[in-house]
């Protein structure tokens, strides 16, 4: 009998090593190599013991042809459908990740109940909770009467055999992928080999039957989905469920979607009755705004096709330290350093002896460079002690030369601001055609110096008054 050869697999990135080492050469993580037998894995389990068979030809077809079913299954939960691009795609696999207790199971339970109420067959399989626990959650959410089929199981082969009985399910929810194990791999549940093999078996089932699969994944301390990154490449969509412990709202963010946009978000508010949709997140993020405080500017941002208004708060204070502090929450620290450098080099605004603190209100995170102009306005406002106009929004990208560059979707940003009662706007010159309303009263500086002069001029006018 042939000797079983062992190998060492990194539990962080999935790289295979022939011998143990304290550090993975591929990802640089320490103490992540786990010994596993080569008999584990796809194609090397018990089926490999049989004699090798010849491949069989598959049927080739054309791009044109009839589609068996509707391409999507809309849940009726508007924010979830927005994040997924219009609903769950038949035959697709979706990976949902998030911190423990953030509300992943609550969201999927509500989605399962909503779909079951429309006549779809929904199967909810939990590897972490008993059926009684899921029923308690359903009672708390008020969806205990829905026709969702439940099971508590972790073996992939048993799960596939169970859902194959009767009518093909429209949606299968598996919570979570780290608890599943398959007979094709001989390692413990949660290891790279088991996660990869289990995900491959479930994705193969989804593609062959047309049922949509939703996999729930744990996240690491860094906020990434635990397990090998290859799982994220295997699935058709990846959603992250985010939220801050001190806030009630939750954001469902799309980071990968083969059937829709990858920059959409869905906003929910957590309550004792479950997750409630927030159709207008701008009102949520501006709800506790103090209009007359210096250092606060309203940024008109975009998340996919949705405009979002959020307050950016800056505090500039004299520093007792030789090296002043720079603290940022909700934005990119290098981007703040760049804006500070441009203000000093081209506008003569000095921050070298001041601490700078920047915060995006409500725990929201901004990733687009269009927030540069709002950040610069908030910094100058805090340094001069002058409150910016309460009914003004800002957006625009700042270049290293001090010029303000146009950004996309200017008209949509202005429409959202006007809908919320804002009457002024500061945006770059050369933006797309702006017609009527707030756009006709917009201030369009060519350089950052023009904006600083405008704010300083307001300070002088206030002093004269």
N, C-alpha and C positions, 0 to 999 in steps of 0.2 A: 504493500500500500504506500502510495506517495506521501512524503512528509508534507504536512501543512505549513506553508510559508507564511510568516507574519509580516505585517507592514504597519507603519505608524502614520496616522492621518491627523492633520491639524483640524481641531474642532472649530476653528474660527474661519478658515478660508477653504478647507477641504483638500489642501495639497498633500500628496502621498510621499512619505519618506521611507527609505529602506531601513533606517536605523533611528533609534531614539536620540533626540537632542533637546536641550532645555529651551531653545528658541527656534521658532519656525523661520526658515530662510525666506519664505515667500511673503508673509505678512508682518514678520517681526514680533509677533506676540510670544510671550513666555508661557511655558508649562501648558501648552495646548495640544501636544502630540499624545494620542491615545493608541495603544496597540490593538490592532484588529486583524483577524485572519483573512487571507486572500480568498477564502471560500465564500466570504460575504460580498454582497453587491449585486448589481443587475447583471444577469448572464452568468453568474458564477455560483449560484445557490444550488439547491437540489436538482433543478432542471439540467444543470451542467453535467450531472452524473450520467445522464442518458447519452446515447450516441448522438453525435452531431447530425442534424438533418440538413437537407438541401433547402435553399431558399425557394419560396414560391413567388411567382409573378403576381404583381398587384395590378389592378385595373387603372389605366390612365384615362383621364377625361379632359374636358375643355373648360375654359373659364366661363363660358356661357352655359346656362342651364337653369332649371327651376330650383328654388329654395324650398325645402320641406316645410319649415316653420317660419314664423316671424323672427327677425334677427335678434330682437331684444325682448326681455321680460321687464316691464316697468313695475317697480314696487309700489308706486304711489306716494312714497316718501320723497318729496321734491329735492331735498338737499342730497340725499343718497343717490338719486337718479342723476343729479347734476354732476356729482363727483365721478360716477361711473360712465358718464357720457350718454346717458339716456336710459339706463337700465342694465340688467345682467344679460350678456350675450350668450346665446345658446351654444353649448359646446366649448365654453371658455373656462379658464381657471383663474381665480382671483385670490390674491394674498392680502390679508388685512392684518396689519401689525399695530402695536401700541403698548403703552406701559400697563402694568397690572392694575386692575381696578379703574381704568380710564373709561370703560363703557363699551368695549368691543362686543361682548356677549349680549349686553342689553340692546345695542343697535341691531345686531343680527337677529335677535329674538323678535324685535318689533318688525323687522323687514320680513322675516319668515311668516309671522302672523298676517301681515298685510297681503303677502302674495297668496297665502292659503285662503284668505277671504275672497280672492278673485277666482278661485277654482283650480289653482295650480297645486301639483303634488310637491310638497316640501318635506325634506328629510333633514332632521337636525341630529347629528351624532356628536356626542361629547366624550372626550377622553379624560377630562379633568373633573367633571361633576357627575353626580348621580342623577337619575331621572327625577327624583323627588326635589332636588335642588333647582333643577330647571323649571319644574312645575311651580315652585314657590316664586321664582322670578316672574313667570308668566302671570301668576295671580296678582303680583304687585303692579305689573304693567297693565293689567286689565285685559289680557289677551288669552286667558286660559281656555276659552271656548273655541279657539281656532283649531283647524284640522291639521296641525303640524304633527308629523310622525317623529317620535323621539326614540333615541337609543343611546346607551352608554357602553361604548366598545372601543378598543384600541387596536385590534388586529385588522389589517387592511383587507386580507382575504375574506374574513367574516363580514366586514362592512360591505364589500362589493357583492358578496353573495346575497346579503340581506336586501340591498336596494335594487338588485336585479329582479326580485320577485314582484309580480304585478306590473302595473303601468310604469313606464319610464318616468323617473322623477324629473321635474323641471329645474329644481335647485337642490343641491346637497351642501350642507354646512358642516364642516369638520373643525371642531374646537378641542385641541389645537394640533398642528402638524408635528410638534415636538413630542407629543405623547403617543403617536402611532408607531407601529412596528409591523414588519412584513416577514413572512417565512423565507423570502428570497435573500435575506441578510441575516448574519449570525452575530450581530452586535446588539448592544443595549439600546432601548428607545432613547431618542434624543441625540444620539451620535450622528456624525455626518453621513455615514453610510445608510443608517435607517431613515433619516429625514429625506435624503435624496431618493432612496428606493421607494419609500412610501409616496412621496410627491409624484414620482414618475408613474407609478401604478395608477394613481387617482387621475392624473392628467390624461393618461392613455384612455381611461374609462370615459372621461368627459369628451374627448375628441371622437371616440368611436360611437358613442350613443347620442350625443347632442345635449346631454344634461349639463347645466352650469354647476361648477364646483367653486365653493368659497372655503379657503383655508385660513385659519387664524394662526398667527405666529407671535411668539414672544419677542421682546426686544432686549438688547443688551444695555449695559450702563451708558453706552455712547448713543443710545437711541436708535440703533439699527436692528433689523430683524435678526434674531439669533439663528445660528446654523450657517450652512454654506451659502455664499452669495449666488451659487449656481441655481438655487431654488427660485430666486427672483428673476433669473434669466429664463427659467423654464415656464413660468406662468405668463398669462396674457396681461395681467394688470396687478399693480401693487398700490395699496392704499395705506396711508399712515393715519392713525387716529391720535390726535394730539390734544393737549390741554394742560393748563396750569392748575396746581393744587388749590391755589387761592381764588380761582375763578370758576364760575358755574358753566361757562361755555366750553364746547369741544369743537375742534376743527378736523374734518375728514379731508385729507390732502392727497391728491393723486400724484404719484411720482413716476408711474409707468402705466400706459394704457395703449394696447395695440388697436383698439377700436374707438378711440376718442382722444380728446385733448389731455395733455399731461400736466396742465397748470391750473386745473379747476379745484375749488374747495367747496365743501359743504359745511355749514355752521349749525351747530346744535346747542341747546341749553339743557343742562342736566337738572332734573328735579326728582322728587320722590316718586313721581309717576312715570319715570323714564326720560327719554330724550325728546325734547321738543324742538321742532324746526325753527330756525331764525331766518326769516325770509329777507330781512333788511339788516345785515350785520353792521352797516355804518351807524345806525342808531344805537346799536349795542356798544360799539367802541367809543362813541361820542356821548354816551348817556351821562357820565359824571364829569363832564368838561367844565372847567372854570375859565370863562371867557376873558377875564381881565388880568390874568396872571402873566408876567413876562416869561419868555422862554418856551411858549407853547405855540406850535404851528400845526395846522390841519393839512395832512397830506392826502391827495386824491390818488389812490393807487388802483391797480388792476390785478385781479386774481383770475386768470383765464379770460373768460368773457364777462366777468362780473366786476363792476367798479366798487371799490371799498374805500370809505373815508375813515381815517384813523388819526388820532392826535399824537404828535411827536413832542416830547417834553425834553428840554435841555436846562441844565443848571451849570453856570460858570461861576466859580467862586475862587477868591485868592487862595493860593496854596502855601502852606507853611513848609513844604518839602522842597528839596533841591530838584527832584524829578516829579513834576505834577502828575496827579492821577488821571487816567483816562478809563472810564467805566461805561460799558454799553450793554443795554438789555433790549433784545428784539431787533438788533441791526448788526451789520458787519463792522467789526472793530477796525480792520484796515481801511474800510471806506470812510470811517470817521476821521482817521488820521490823514487821509488824502484831502478831505474837505477842510480840515483845520490848516493844512499846509497851503492850500490855495488861498484861503482867507488871509493868511499871514503874508504870503509872497506877492499876491496881486492886489489885495484890498487894504493892506496896512492894518489889519485887525490882529492884535497881539494876544495870544493865549499861552505864551511861554511860561508865565508865572501864575497860571490859573489851573485849578482842577476842573475837569470837564466830565459831566455825567449826562448820559443820554438814555432816554427810556421811551419805548413805544407803549402807549397806554393800553391797558387791558390784557397785557401779556401776548399781544399779537406779534408775529414775526414778519419783517419786511425783507424781501430778497431782491427787488428790482432797483436799478440805479436811479429811477425817476424820483426817488425820495431825497436825492442830494440837495435840491433847492429848498425843500421844507426843513431839512436839517440845518442848512446854513442860515436860514431865516430865524430858526429857533435859537441857534447859538448867538447870533448877533443881538437878538432881542434880549436874551438873558444877560449878556455882557453889558448892554447899555441900560438895562432895567426898564425898557419900554415894552409894553404889551402890544402885540401885533393886532391888527383889526380882527374883530371876532367873527366877521362874516367873510373871511378870505381863505381860499385854499391855495396850495402850492404844489407844483410838480415840475420836474425838469432835471436833466442830467448835467453835471458839472464836469468839464474837461480840465486837464492839468494846466491849460493855458488861461483858465478863468472864464472861458466861453461857456454859455449855457446851450446845450444841445437839445433838439426836439425829441420827444418820445411819442410812442404810438398811442392811439385811442384817446386823443385829447378831447374830442367831442363827447365821448361817453363819460369821461371823468367830469366834464363840466355839467352834463345833464344830471348826473347823480348829485353833484354839489348844489345845483339849482333846486332840485327836488327837495333837498334837506334845508333849504332856506338861506343858502350862501349867496351873496350878491357880488363878490369880487373874486378875482383869480389872478395869480402870478404864474405865468407859463412862458416857455421859450419862444423866441421869434422863429418864424419859419415853420411853425406847427401846421398840421393839416387844417384845411378850411374850417374856420370857426364862424358860425352864423348865429346872430341874434342872441338875446338873453344875456347871460353872464359873460359870454364871449365878447360881446361888444364893449364891455367895460373892463376887459382884462388888461393888466400891465404885462408887457412882454419885453423884459430886459435882454439885451444882447450879451452882456457879460455879468459876472457876479458883482462887479464893482457898482453897476447900475442899481442892483438891489440894495447893496449896503448904503449907497448914497440916499436912496429913497427912505430907508429906515432911519438913517441919521437925520434926514431932513424932517421927518415926522417928529423926532426928538426935539429938534430946534424949534419947530412950530409950537410944540406943547410948552416948551420953556418960555417962548415969547408970550403965549396966552396966560 
